Amino acid sequence: MLSEPLPSTLDVRKAAARGVSIKGTLKPLDLQRFRALLADDEGAIEAELTFSRDEENRYLIHLGITARVMVTCQRCLDPLPQTLACDNTLAVVWTDEQAGHLPRHLEPLVLEDEACRLWDVVEDELILALPPFSYHNTEECREILARFNAGQAPIEEALPAEKPNPFNVLAQLKPGSNT
Ligand SMILES: [Zn+2]
């Protein structure tokens, strides 16, 4: 059962020396930068961070994160559920110079001191994992838009029943407007 909240900080060097693996949950509201990109507060985030040292004595954090959150459909603007999964290994360094010396396959995590703010690490990964645009499948969007249009129906029915003259319609368009 993953019901314990994820600790907010951990000493990287100690955790790596002991090969600590730490699991916990978070809510979207715990991560304000990530929450700002979501449709609402609903959802759950599960994270597992495993600390180790490699043969070069580098400090590594392996991240496994699963999140179920609500995002906004960019077509109909209704919320839709989105599942995010991150699986990544970060190499902890304390200076930009150290970061520059890492082999290309290792992503640096630059820390200011021993304490690693786990929530920030999880939040950064989730922000990167979030697709820039999300959409329902076409059929679902069409139904939502149809329901929306149904609510507008009385206004549309109030329009004149006769066929509009296409030249009048064209005349109403602003010059240079793209439709
Ligand atoms: Zn949609």
Backbone and ligand atoms as CSV (ligand in chain L), in Angstrom:
chain,resi,resn,atom,element,x,y,z
A,1,MET,N,N,0.840,-1.213,0.000
A,1,MET,CA,C,0.000,0.000,0.000
A,1,MET,C,C,0.869,1.255,0.000
A,2,LEU,N,N,0.622,2.121,-0.944
A,2,LEU,CA,C,1.358,3.374,-1.019
A,2,LEU,C,C,0.467,4.472,-0.467
A,3,SER,N,N,0.428,4.609,0.853
A,3,SER,CA,C,-0.449,5.635,1.397
A,3,SER,C,C,0.322,6.716,2.134
A,4,GLU,N,N,1.579,6.437,2.453
A,4,GLU,CA,C,2.381,7.422,3.173
A,4,GLU,C,C,2.790,8.553,2.244
A,5,PRO,N,N,2.721,9.805,2.714
A,5,PRO,CA,C,3.217,10.890,1.867
A,5,PRO,C,C,4.733,10.786,1.669
A,6,LEU,N,N,5.187,11.207,0.517
A,6,LEU,CA,C,6.624,11.191,0.233
A,6,LEU,C,C,7.324,12.208,1.139
A,7,PRO,N,N,8.429,11.806,1.811
A,7,PRO,CA,C,9.169,12.798,2.616
A,7,PRO,C,C,9.617,13.950,1.721
A,8,SER,N,N,9.734,15.151,2.299
A,8,SER,CA,C,10.042,16.299,1.442
A,8,SER,C,C,11.537,16.432,1.163
A,9,THR,N,N,12.380,16.010,2.119
A,9,THR,CA,C,13.828,16.101,1.871
A,9,THR,C,C,14.537,14.839,2.347
A,10,LEU,N,N,15.742,14.629,1.802
A,10,LEU,CA,C,16.543,13.480,2.183
A,10,LEU,C,C,18.010,13.827,1.951
A,11,ASP,N,N,18.880,13.334,2.828
A,11,ASP,CA,C,20.320,13.526,2.657
A,11,ASP,C,C,20.816,12.546,1.592
A,12,VAL,N,N,21.239,13.076,0.456
A,12,VAL,CA,C,21.590,12.224,-0.687
A,12,VAL,C,C,22.771,11.306,-0.380
A,13,ARG,N,N,23.817,11.859,0.228
A,13,ARG,CA,C,25.022,11.050,0.454
A,13,ARG,C,C,24.726,9.872,1.375
A,14,LYS,N,N,23.999,10.142,2.469
A,14,LYS,CA,C,23.657,9.060,3.410
A,14,LYS,C,C,22.751,8.037,2.745
A,15,ALA,N,N,21.747,8.537,2.015
A,15,ALA,CA,C,20.784,7.634,1.379
A,15,ALA,C,C,21.480,6.746,0.352
A,16,ALA,N,N,22.419,7.338,-0.411
A,16,ALA,CA,C,23.117,6.567,-1.438
A,16,ALA,C,C,24.049,5.529,-0.813
A,17,ALA,N,N,24.688,5.897,0.294
A,17,ALA,CA,C,25.598,4.964,0.963
A,17,ALA,C,C,24.836,3.737,1.458
A,18,ARG,N,N,23.585,3.947,1.853
A,18,ARG,CA,C,22.786,2.830,2.372
A,18,ARG,C,C,21.930,2.184,1.287
A,19,GLY,N,N,21.964,2.729,0.073
A,19,GLY,CA,C,21.129,2.184,-1.000
A,19,GLY,C,C,19.647,2.281,-0.687
A,20,VAL,N,N,19.262,3.406,-0.117
A,20,VAL,CA,C,17.879,3.592,0.323
A,20,VAL,C,C,16.923,3.700,-0.861
A,21,SER,N,N,15.766,3.080,-0.704
A,21,SER,CA,C,14.693,3.250,-1.671
A,21,SER,C,C,13.501,3.808,-0.919
A,22,ILE,N,N,12.948,4.874,-1.408
A,22,ILE,CA,C,11.897,5.554,-0.659
A,22,ILE,C,C,10.666,5.732,-1.542
A,23,LYS,N,N,9.516,5.373,-0.965
A,23,LYS,CA,C,8.260,5.405,-1.714
A,23,LYS,C,C,7.277,6.314,-1.026
A,24,GLY,N,N,6.397,6.910,-1.785
A,24,GLY,CA,C,5.364,7.718,-1.147
A,24,GLY,C,C,4.430,8.324,-2.170
A,25,THR,N,N,3.392,8.951,-1.636
A,25,THR,CA,C,2.395,9.559,-2.515
A,25,THR,C,C,2.369,11.077,-2.333
A,26,LEU,N,N,1.865,11.735,-3.347
A,26,LEU,CA,C,1.661,13.180,-3.305
A,26,LEU,C,C,0.336,13.486,-3.984
A,27,LYS,N,N,-0.179,14.676,-3.702
A,27,LYS,CA,C,-1.390,15.144,-4.372
A,27,LYS,C,C,-0.996,16.295,-5.301
A,28,PRO,N,N,-1.781,16.543,-6.365
A,28,PRO,CA,C,-1.440,17.679,-7.239
A,28,PRO,C,C,-1.253,18.986,-6.475
A,29,LEU,N,N,-2.047,19.200,-5.395
A,29,LEU,CA,C,-1.940,20.455,-4.640
A,29,LEU,C,C,-0.603,20.598,-3.906
A,30,ASP,N,N,0.096,19.465,-3.704
A,30,ASP,CA,C,1.410,19.536,-3.047
A,30,ASP,C,C,2.453,20.166,-3.957
A,31,LEU,N,N,2.204,20.109,-5.268
A,31,LEU,CA,C,3.194,20.560,-6.249
A,31,LEU,C,C,2.598,21.722,-7.043
A,32,GLN,N,N,2.799,22.947,-6.545
A,32,GLN,CA,C,2.067,24.093,-7.089
A,32,GLN,C,C,2.410,24.414,-8.542
A,33,ARG,N,N,3.678,24.252,-8.934
A,33,ARG,CA,C,4.043,24.562,-10.332
A,33,ARG,C,C,3.377,23.565,-11.275
A,34,PHE,N,N,3.332,22.292,-10.854
A,34,PHE,CA,C,2.692,21.240,-11.655
A,34,PHE,C,C,1.176,21.436,-11.657
A,35,ARG,N,N,0.622,21.738,-10.479
A,35,ARG,CA,C,-0.830,21.920,-10.351
A,35,ARG,C,C,-1.321,23.014,-11.300
A,36,ALA,N,N,-0.504,24.051,-11.496
A,36,ALA,CA,C,-0.905,25.174,-12.347
A,36,ALA,C,C,-1.142,24.726,-13.790
A,37,LEU,N,N,-0.599,23.581,-14.181
A,37,LEU,CA,C,-0.738,23.091,-15.556
A,37,LEU,C,C,-1.913,22.131,-15.701
A,38,LEU,N,N,-2.603,21.844,-14.574
A,38,LEU,CA,C,-3.673,20.849,-14.593
A,38,LEU,C,C,-5.044,21.510,-14.618
A,39,ALA,N,N,-6.067,20.662,-14.901
A,39,ALA,CA,C,-7.436,21.188,-14.975
A,39,ALA,C,C,-8.052,21.362,-13.594
A,40,ASP,N,N,-7.705,20.473,-12.642
A,40,ASP,CA,C,-8.239,20.604,-11.281
A,40,ASP,C,C,-7.325,19.896,-10.277
A,41,ASP,N,N,-7.794,19.818,-9.020
A,41,ASP,CA,C,-6.965,19.257,-7.933
A,41,ASP,C,C,-7.033,17.741,-7.849
A,42,GLU,N,N,-7.889,17.118,-8.652
A,42,GLU,CA,C,-8.093,15.674,-8.555
A,42,GLU,C,C,-6.843,14.917,-9.002
A,43,GLY,N,N,-6.635,13.742,-8.394
A,43,GLY,CA,C,-5.559,12.898,-8.885
A,43,GLY,C,C,-4.659,12.400,-7.784
A,44,ALA,N,N,-3.740,11.536,-8.159
A,44,ALA,CA,C,-2.811,10.947,-7.210
A,44,ALA,C,C,-1.471,10.742,-7.897
A,45,ILE,N,N,-0.424,10.929,-7.122
A,45,ILE,CA,C,0.936,10.765,-7.633
A,45,ILE,C,C,1.644,9.757,-6.736
A,46,GLU,N,N,2.247,8.749,-7.337
A,46,GLU,CA,C,3.029,7.768,-6.581
A,46,GLU,C,C,4.456,7.841,-7.075
A,47,ALA,N,N,5.384,7.937,-6.126
A,47,ALA,CA,C,6.786,8.065,-6.526
A,47,ALA,C,C,7.647,7.093,-5.747
A,48,GLU,N,N,8.651,6.557,-6.428
A,48,GLU,CA,C,9.663,5.738,-5.764
A,48,GLU,C,C,11.030,6.256,-6.198
A,49,LEU,N,N,11.873,6.605,-5.224
A,49,LEU,CA,C,13.212,7.111,-5.522
A,49,LEU,C,C,14.225,6.171,-4.890
A,50,THR,N,N,15.141,5.675,-5.706
A,50,THR,CA,C,16.160,4.749,-5.225
A,50,THR,C,C,17.522,5.413,-5.350
A,51,PHE,N,N,18.247,5.444,-4.231
A,51,PHE,CA,C,19.544,6.131,-4.170
A,51,PHE,C,C,20.669,5.100,-4.229
A,52,SER,N,N,21.685,5.387,-5.028
A,52,SER,CA,C,22.806,4.444,-5.112
A,52,SER,C,C,24.053,5.196,-5.560
A,53,ARG,N,N,25.181,4.465,-5.587
A,53,ARG,CA,C,26.422,5.025,-6.132
A,53,ARG,C,C,26.859,4.099,-7.252
A,54,ASP,N,N,27.412,4.696,-8.314
A,54,ASP,CA,C,27.872,3.844,-9.409
A,54,ASP,C,C,29.364,3.538,-9.243
A,55,GLU,N,N,29.947,2.834,-10.221
A,55,GLU,CA,C,31.358,2.414,-10.107
A,55,GLU,C,C,32.316,3.609,-10.113
A,56,GLU,N,N,31.830,4.756,-10.596
A,56,GLU,CA,C,32.641,5.985,-10.590
A,56,GLU,C,C,32.388,6.795,-9.310
A,57,ASN,N,N,31.678,6.201,-8.365
A,57,ASN,CA,C,31.333,6.867,-7.104
A,57,ASN,C,C,30.407,8.060,-7.278
A,58,ARG,N,N,29.692,8.087,-8.366
A,58,ARG,CA,C,28.697,9.148,-8.544
A,58,ARG,C,C,27.437,8.783,-7.752
A,59,TYR,N,N,26.733,9.816,-7.333
A,59,TYR,CA,C,25.481,9.601,-6.602
A,59,TYR,C,C,24.331,9.592,-7.600
A,60,LEU,N,N,23.592,8.493,-7.609
A,60,LEU,CA,C,22.493,8.366,-8.567
A,60,LEU,C,C,21.151,8.286,-7.851
A,61,ILE,N,N,20.141,8.853,-8.496
A,61,ILE,CA,C,18.758,8.676,-8.029
A,61,ILE,C,C,17.972,8.081,-9.183
A,62,HIS,N,N,17.427,6.899,-8.938
A,62,HIS,CA,C,16.520,6.353,-9.944
A,62,HIS,C,C,15.093,6.699,-9.550
A,63,LEU,N,N,14.365,7.279,-10.516
A,63,LEU,CA,C,13.011,7.754,-10.247
A,63,LEU,C,C,11.991,6.910,-10.987
A,64,GLY,N,N,10.990,6.465,-10.263
A,64,GLY,CA,C,9.840,5.843,-10.905
A,64,GLY,C,C,8.598,6.577,-10.413
A,65,ILE,N,N,7.901,7.241,-11.313
A,65,ILE,CA,C,6.748,8.053,-10.894
A,65,ILE,C,C,5.546,7.697,-11.754
A,66,THR,N,N,4.407,7.539,-11.100
A,66,THR,CA,C,3.149,7.369,-11.823
A,66,THR,C,C,2.183,8.423,-11.302
A,67,ALA,N,N,1.516,9.103,-12.208
A,67,ALA,CA,C,0.556,10.125,-11.787
A,67,ALA,C,C,-0.714,9.984,-12.599
A,68,ARG,N,N,-1.838,10.071,-11.896
A,68,ARG,CA,C,-3.139,10.141,-12.576
A,68,ARG,C,C,-3.732,11.504,-12.243
A,69,VAL,N,N,-3.845,12.350,-13.250
A,69,VAL,CA,C,-4.283,13.731,-13.022
A,69,VAL,C,C,-5.298,14.129,-14.089
A,70,MET,N,N,-5.883,15.308,-13.919
A,70,MET,CA,C,-6.841,15.831,-14.893
A,70,MET,C,C,-6.199,16.995,-15.643
A,71,VAL,N,N,-6.241,16.909,-16.962
A,71,VAL,CA,C,-5.714,18.006,-17.779
A,71,VAL,C,C,-6.864,18.579,-18.604
A,72,THR,N,N,-6.609,19.669,-19.294
A,72,THR,CA,C,-7.657,20.322,-20.075
A,72,THR,C,C,-7.520,19.932,-21.547
A,73,CYS,N,N,-8.628,19.458,-22.121
A,73,CYS,CA,C,-8.640,19.131,-23.549
A,73,CYS,C,C,-8.528,20.434,-24.341
A,74,GLN,N,N,-7.576,20.497,-25.255
A,74,GLN,CA,C,-7.342,21.739,-25.993
A,74,GLN,C,C,-8.346,21.937,-27.132
A,75,ARG,N,N,-9.228,20.965,-27.341
A,75,ARG,CA,C,-10.229,21.104,-28.407
A,75,ARG,C,C,-11.562,21.588,-27.823
A,76,CYS,N,N,-12.034,20.906,-26.738
A,76,CYS,CA,C,-13.348,21.278,-26.189
A,76,CYS,C,C,-13.233,21.979,-24.832
A,77,LEU,N,N,-12.022,22.057,-24.264
A,77,LEU,CA,C,-11.726,22.724,-22.989
A,77,LEU,C,C,-12.369,22.062,-21.769
A,78,ASP,N,N,-12.879,20.822,-21.920
A,78,ASP,CA,C,-13.341,20.040,-20.777
A,78,ASP,C,C,-12.146,19.282,-20.199
A,79,PRO,N,N,-12.222,18.921,-18.896
A,79,PRO,CA,C,-11.116,18.136,-18.334
A,79,PRO,C,C,-11.090,16.714,-18.883
A,80,LEU,N,N,-9.910,16.134,-18.926
A,80,LEU,CA,C,-9.817,14.720,-19.255
A,80,LEU,C,C,-8.714,14.091,-18.417
A,81,PRO,N,N,-8.906,12.794,-18.054
A,81,PRO,CA,C,-7.880,12.143,-17.238
A,81,PRO,C,C,-6.623,11.861,-18.050
A,82,GLN,N,N,-5.470,12.034,-17.400
A,82,GLN,CA,C,-4.187,11.775,-18.066
A,82,GLN,C,C,-3.327,10.979,-17.091
A,83,THR,N,N,-2.724,9.917,-17.572
A,83,THR,CA,C,-1.785,9.142,-16.761
A,83,THR,C,C,-0.377,9.444,-17.236
A,84,LEU,N,N,0.495,9.781,-16.286
A,84,LEU,CA,C,1.886,10.081,-16.617
A,84,LEU,C,C,2.773,9.028,-15.971
A,85,ALA,N,N,3.783,8.608,-16.671
A,85,ALA,CA,C,4.740,7.662,-16.101
A,85,ALA,C,C,6.145,8.145,-16.410
A,86,CYS,N,N,6.975,8.258,-15.375
A,86,CYS,CA,C,8.359,8.691,-15.564
A,86,CYS,C,C,9.269,7.594,-15.041
A,87,ASP,N,N,10.321,7.350,-15.756
A,87,ASP,CA,C,11.311,6.359,-15.359
A,87,ASP,C,C,12.653,6.950,-15.781
A,88,ASN,N,N,13.427,7.437,-14.809
A,88,ASN,CA,C,14.607,8.222,-15.175
A,88,ASN,C,C,15.690,8.061,-14.110
A,89,THR,N,N,16.932,8.224,-14.522
A,89,THR,CA,C,18.035,8.203,-13.567
A,89,THR,C,C,18.758,9.540,-13.615
A,90,LEU,N,N,18.903,10.146,-12.433
A,90,LEU,CA,C,19.594,11.432,-12.327
A,90,LEU,C,C,20.914,11.231,-11.589
A,91,ALA,N,N,21.932,11.970,-11.995
A,91,ALA,CA,C,23.210,11.952,-11.276
A,91,ALA,C,C,23.290,13.233,-10.463
A,92,VAL,N,N,23.455,13.080,-9.142
A,92,VAL,CA,C,23.484,14.247,-8.261
A,92,VAL,C,C,24.869,14.875,-8.286
A,93,VAL,N,N,24.916,16.178,-8.549
A,93,VAL,CA,C,26.176,16.920,-8.518
A,93,VAL,C,C,25.947,18.191,-7.713
A,94,TRP,N,N,27.055,18.833,-7.334
A,94,TRP,CA,C,26.922,20.024,-6.495
A,94,TRP,C,C,27.451,21.285,-7.178
A,95,THR,N,N,28.054,21.116,-8.349
A,95,THR,CA,C,28.505,22.296,-9.096
A,95,THR,C,C,28.205,22.085,-10.580
A,96,ASP,N,N,28.129,23.193,-11.307
A,96,ASP,CA,C,27.909,23.108,-12.752
A,96,ASP,C,C,29.081,22.414,-13.433
A,97,GLU,N,N,30.287,22.594,-12.844
A,97,GLU,CA,C,31.466,21.969,-13.432
A,97,GLU,C,C,31.331,20.442,-13.383
A,98,GLN,N,N,30.898,19.933,-12.209
A,98,GLN,CA,C,30.663,18.487,-12.083
A,98,GLN,C,C,29.617,18.033,-13.101
A,99,ALA,N,N,28.588,18.834,-13.267
A,99,ALA,CA,C,27.525,18.479,-14.209
A,99,ALA,C,C,28.088,18.351,-15.617
A,100,GLY,N,N,29.033,19.250,-15.966
A,100,GLY,CA,C,29.635,19.241,-17.292
A,100,GLY,C,C,30.474,18.011,-17.563
A,101,HIS,N,N,30.973,17.377,-16.491
A,101,HIS,CA,C,31.837,16.200,-16.655
A,101,HIS,C,C,31.070,14.886,-16.701
A,102,LEU,N,N,29.763,14.952,-16.548
A,102,LEU,CA,C,28.981,13.711,-16.550
A,102,LEU,C,C,28.935,13.110,-17.949
A,103,PRO,N,N,28.923,11.789,-18.036
A,103,PRO,CA,C,28.712,11.184,-19.352
A,103,PRO,C,C,27.328,11.562,-19.885
A,104,ARG,N,N,27.228,11.540,-21.183
A,104,ARG,CA,C,26.043,12.072,-21.839
A,104,ARG,C,C,24.734,11.386,-21.422
A,105,HIS,N,N,24.810,10.102,-21.074
A,105,HIS,CA,C,23.566,9.381,-20.764
A,105,HIS,C,C,23.037,9.711,-19.364
A,106,LEU,N,N,23.820,10.440,-18.563
A,106,LEU,CA,C,23.347,10.778,-17.214
A,106,LEU,C,C,22.864,12.222,-17.164
A,107,GLU,N,N,21.666,12.374,-16.629
A,107,GLU,CA,C,21.089,13.713,-16.521
A,107,GLU,C,C,21.481,14.297,-15.159
A,108,PRO,N,N,22.056,15.506,-15.112
A,108,PRO,CA,C,22.490,16.047,-13.818
A,108,PRO,C,C,21.336,16.625,-12.995
A,109,LEU,N,N,21.454,16.453,-11.694
A,109,LEU,CA,C,20.576,17.149,-10.759
A,109,LEU,C,C,21.522,17.951,-9.870
A,110,VAL,N,N,21.536,19.267,-10.049
A,110,VAL,CA,C,22.470,20.112,-9.308
A,110,VAL,C,C,21.832,20.514,-7.977
A,111,LEU,N,N,22.483,20.137,-6.876
A,111,LEU,CA,C,21.975,20.475,-5.541
A,111,LEU,C,C,22.859,21.533,-4.906
A,112,GLU,N,N,22.271,22.291,-3.968
A,112,GLU,CA,C,23.044,23.322,-3.274
A,112,GLU,C,C,23.725,22.764,-2.032
A,113,ASP,N,N,23.107,21.742,-1.419
A,113,ASP,CA,C,23.727,21.147,-0.232
A,113,ASP,C,C,23.420,19.648,-0.216
A,114,GLU,N,N,23.562,19.036,0.944
A,114,GLU,CA,C,23.348,17.587,1.041
A,114,GLU,C,C,21.880,17.210,0.857
A,115,ALA,N,N,21.009,18.113,1.301
A,115,ALA,CA,C,19.587,17.787,1.322
A,115,ALA,C,C,18.982,17.900,-0.070
A,116,CYS,N,N,18.360,16.824,-0.481
A,116,CYS,CA,C,17.684,16.813,-1.774
A,116,CYS,C,C,16.199,17.018,-1.526
A,117,ARG,N,N,15.625,18.035,-2.166
A,117,ARG,CA,C,14.189,18.269,-2.003
A,117,ARG,C,C,13.435,17.341,-2.962
A,118,LEU,N,N,12.972,16.226,-2.401
A,118,LEU,CA,C,12.379,15.166,-3.225
A,118,LEU,C,C,11.152,15.650,-3.989
A,119,TRP,N,N,10.353,16.508,-3.350
A,119,TRP,CA,C,9.129,16.975,-4.014
A,119,TRP,C,C,9.472,17.764,-5.276
A,120,ASP,N,N,10.537,18.585,-5.177
A,120,ASP,CA,C,10.950,19.369,-6.351
A,120,ASP,C,C,11.409,18.462,-7.480
A,121,VAL,N,N,12.138,17.395,-7.102
A,121,VAL,CA,C,12.638,16.461,-8.124
A,121,VAL,C,C,11.459,15.797,-8.837
A,122,VAL,N,N,10.492,15.337,-8.044
A,122,VAL,CA,C,9.305,14.687,-8.608
A,122,VAL,C,C,8.525,15.683,-9.468
A,123,GLU,N,N,8.392,16.899,-8.974
A,123,GLU,CA,C,7.631,17.917,-9.707
A,123,GLU,C,C,8.273,18.231,-11.056
A,124,ASP,N,N,9.602,18.401,-11.069
A,124,ASP,CA,C,10.292,18.697,-12.336
A,124,ASP,C,C,10.085,17.571,-13.348
A,125,GLU,N,N,10.155,16.321,-12.872
A,125,GLU,CA,C,9.958,15.187,-13.784
A,125,GLU,C,C,8.538,15.170,-14.338
A,126,LEU,N,N,7.571,15.447,-13.481
A,126,LEU,CA,C,6.170,15.426,-13.926
A,126,LEU,C,C,5.896,16.530,-14.948
A,127,ILE,N,N,6.488,17.704,-14.731
A,127,ILE,CA,C,6.282,18.816,-15.667
A,127,ILE,C,C,6.851,18.446,-17.038
A,128,LEU,N,N,8.016,17.786,-17.023
A,128,LEU,CA,C,8.621,17.354,-18.289
A,128,LEU,C,C,7.802,16.255,-18.967
A,129,ALA,N,N,7.147,15.417,-18.138
A,129,ALA,CA,C,6.401,14.284,-18.695
A,129,ALA,C,C,5.038,14.699,-19.247
A,130,LEU,N,N,4.580,15.875,-18.854
A,130,LEU,CA,C,3.247,16.316,-19.256
A,130,LEU,C,C,3.244,16.701,-20.742
A,131,PRO,N,N,2.364,16.096,-21.551
A,131,PRO,CA,C,2.338,16.493,-22.962
A,131,PRO,C,C,1.887,17.947,-23.093
A,132,PRO,N,N,2.450,18.717,-24.029
A,132,PRO,CA,C,2.078,20.126,-24.144
A,132,PRO,C,C,0.603,20.323,-24.496
A,133,PHE,N,N,0.040,19.393,-25.253
A,133,PHE,CA,C,-1.378,19.480,-25.614
A,133,PHE,C,C,-2.030,18.133,-25.384
A,134,SER,N,N,-3.231,18.142,-24.797
A,134,SER,CA,C,-3.968,16.894,-24.584
A,134,SER,C,C,-5.344,17.019,-25.206
A,135,TYR,N,N,-5.818,15.926,-25.748
A,135,TYR,CA,C,-7.139,15.905,-26.386
A,135,TYR,C,C,-7.888,14.640,-25.994
A,136,HIS,N,N,-9.227,14.738,-25.846
A,136,HIS,CA,C,-10.069,13.536,-25.806
A,136,HIS,C,C,-9.918,12.834,-27.152
A,137,ASN,N,N,-10.399,11.597,-27.251
A,137,ASN,CA,C,-10.492,11.056,-28.598
A,137,ASN,C,C,-11.604,11.825,-29.323
A,138,THR,N,N,-11.558,11.817,-30.646
A,138,THR,CA,C,-12.417,12.697,-31.460
A,138,THR,C,C,-13.890,12.530,-31.121
A,139,GLU,N,N,-14.314,11.262,-30.931
A,139,GLU,CA,C,-15.727,10.973,-30.693
A,139,GLU,C,C,-16.191,11.622,-29.385
A,140,GLU,N,N,-15.369,11.503,-28.348
A,140,GLU,CA,C,-15.714,12.049,-27.025
A,140,GLU,C,C,-15.831,13.571,-27.085
A,141,CYS,N,N,-14.885,14.210,-27.751
A,141,CYS,CA,C,-14.913,15.667,-27.919
A,141,CYS,C,C,-16.183,16.077,-28.644
A,142,ARG,N,N,-16.529,15.328,-29.690
A,142,ARG,CA,C,-17.695,15.661,-30.502
A,142,ARG,C,C,-18.960,15.619,-29.647
A,143,GLU,N,N,-19.032,14.616,-28.747
A,143,GLU,CA,C,-20.205,14.503,-27.866
A,143,GLU,C,C,-20.275,15.674,-26.895
A,144,ILE,N,N,-19.125,16.040,-26.345
A,144,ILE,CA,C,-19.101,17.172,-25.397
A,144,ILE,C,C,-19.518,18.457,-26.112
A,145,LEU,N,N,-18.986,18.657,-27.314
A,145,LEU,CA,C,-19.322,19.868,-28.078
A,145,LEU,C,C,-20.784,19.847,-28.493
A,146,ALA,N,N,-21.318,18.650,-28.789
A,146,ALA,CA,C,-22.724,18.535,-29.181
A,146,ALA,C,C,-23.619,18.909,-28.004
A,147,ARG,N,N,-23.223,18.448,-26.801
A,147,ARG,CA,C,-23.998,18.789,-25.594
A,147,ARG,C,C,-23.956,20.286,-25.365
A,148,PHE,N,N,-22.790,20.885,-25.570
A,148,PHE,CA,C,-22.617,22.324,-25.390
A,148,PHE,C,C,-23.501,23.069,-26.387
A,149,ASN,N,N,-23.465,22.624,-27.644
A,149,ASN,CA,C,-24.265,23.276,-28.683
A,149,ASN,C,C,-25.756,23.096,-28.426
A,150,ALA,N,N,-26.134,21.945,-27.845
A,150,ALA,CA,C,-27.550,21.707,-27.537
A,150,ALA,C,C,-28.056,22.771,-26.574
A,151,GLY,N,N,-27.221,23.165,-25.639
A,151,GLY,CA,C,-27.570,24.198,-24.677
A,151,GLY,C,C,-27.758,25.557,-25.345
A,152,GLN,N,N,-27.118,25.740,-26.505
A,152,GLN,CA,C,-27.183,27.012,-27.230
A,152,GLN,C,C,-28.315,27.021,-28.251
A,153,ALA,N,N,-28.989,25.866,-28.420
A,153,ALA,CA,C,-29.933,25.690,-29.525
A,153,ALA,C,C,-30.989,26.800,-29.633
A,154,PRO,N,N,-31.627,27.231,-28.514
A,154,PRO,CA,C,-32.681,28.243,-28.648
A,154,PRO,C,C,-32.193,29.503,-29.366
A,155,ILE,N,N,-30.963,29.891,-29.146
A,155,ILE,CA,C,-30.427,31.098,-29.786
A,155,ILE,C,C,-30.305,30.861,-31.295
A,156,GLU,N,N,-29.811,29.679,-31.659
A,156,GLU,CA,C,-29.641,29.382,-33.086
A,156,GLU,C,C,-30.987,29.326,-33.793
A,157,GLU,N,N,-32.003,28.764,-33.086
A,157,GLU,CA,C,-33.324,28.654,-33.701
A,157,GLU,C,C,-33.974,30.026,-33.880
A,158,ALA,N,N,-33.518,30.967,-33.085
A,158,ALA,CA,C,-34.089,32.307,-33.182
A,158,ALA,C,C,-33.601,33.049,-34.422
A,159,LEU,N,N,-32.573,32.499,-35.081
A,159,LEU,CA,C,-32.066,33.148,-36.298
A,159,LEU,C,C,-33.088,33.008,-37.425
A,160,PRO,N,N,-33.074,33.897,-38.380
A,160,PRO,CA,C,-34.018,33.822,-39.495
A,160,PRO,C,C,-33.942,32.465,-40.185
A,161,ALA,N,N,-35.093,31.936,-40.546
A,161,ALA,CA,C,-35.148,30.602,-41.123
A,161,ALA,C,C,-34.699,30.598,-42.581
A,162,GLU,N,N,-34.874,31.730,-43.267
A,162,GLU,CA,C,-34.519,31.735,-44.701
A,162,GLU,C,C,-33.008,31.569,-44.889
A,163,LYS,N,N,-32.666,31.064,-46.044
A,163,LYS,CA,C,-31.250,30.850,-46.351
A,163,LYS,C,C,-30.528,32.189,-46.398
A,164,PRO,N,N,-29.383,32.310,-45.696
A,164,PRO,CA,C,-28.666,33.584,-45.787
A,164,PRO,C,C,-28.063,33.769,-47.181
A,165,ASN,N,N,-28.108,34.996,-47.634
A,165,ASN,CA,C,-27.470,35.314,-48.908
A,165,ASN,C,C,-25.952,35.224,-48.728
A,166,PRO,N,N,-25.265,34.348,-49.476
A,166,PRO,CA,C,-23.819,34.177,-49.255
A,166,PRO,C,C,-23.042,35.475,-49.425
A,167,PHE,N,N,-23.566,36.404,-50.238
A,167,PHE,CA,C,-22.830,37.665,-50.436
A,167,PHE,C,C,-22.927,38.556,-49.209
A,168,ASN,N,N,-24.092,38.494,-48.517
A,168,ASN,CA,C,-24.219,39.238,-47.260
A,168,ASN,C,C,-23.282,38.684,-46.208
A,169,VAL,N,N,-23.183,37.345,-46.151
A,169,VAL,CA,C,-22.298,36.703,-45.176
A,169,VAL,C,C,-20.860,37.143,-45.418
A,170,LEU,N,N,-20.466,37.150,-46.690
A,170,LEU,CA,C,-19.102,37.559,-47.033
A,170,LEU,C,C,-18.856,39.010,-46.651
A,171,ALA,N,N,-19.899,39.841,-46.850
A,171,ALA,CA,C,-19.745,41.265,-46.570
A,171,ALA,C,C,-19.535,41.518,-45.081
A,172,GLN,N,N,-20.060,40.582,-44.237
A,172,GLN,CA,C,-19.914,40.762,-42.791
A,172,GLN,C,C,-18.512,40.405,-42.294
A,173,LEU,N,N,-17.790,39.650,-43.097
A,173,LEU,CA,C,-16.448,39.244,-42.661
A,173,LEU,C,C,-15.527,40.452,-42.735
A,174,LYS,N,N,-14.676,40.551,-41.727
A,174,LYS,CA,C,-13.722,41.655,-41.744
A,174,LYS,C,C,-12.694,41.395,-42.835
A,175,PRO,N,N,-12.235,42.411,-43.499
A,175,PRO,CA,C,-11.213,42.172,-44.524
A,175,PRO,C,C,-9.968,41.537,-43.901
A,176,GLY,N,N,-9.464,40.527,-44.575
A,176,GLY,CA,C,-8.222,39.893,-44.109
A,176,GLY,C,C,-8.397,38.910,-43.001
A,177,SER,N,N,-9.644,38.684,-42.535
A,177,SER,CA,C,-9.819,37.734,-41.437
A,177,SER,C,C,-9.748,36.314,-41.944
A,178,ASN,N,N,-9.161,35.472,-41.144
A,178,ASN,CA,C,-9.070,34.054,-41.500
A,178,ASN,C,C,-10.200,33.311,-40.807
A,179,THR,N,N,-10.951,32.525,-41.560
A,179,THR,CA,C,-12.024,31.772,-40.919
A,179,THR,C,C,-11.672,30.296,-40.874
L,1,ZN,ZN,ZN,-12.246,17.332,-25.766
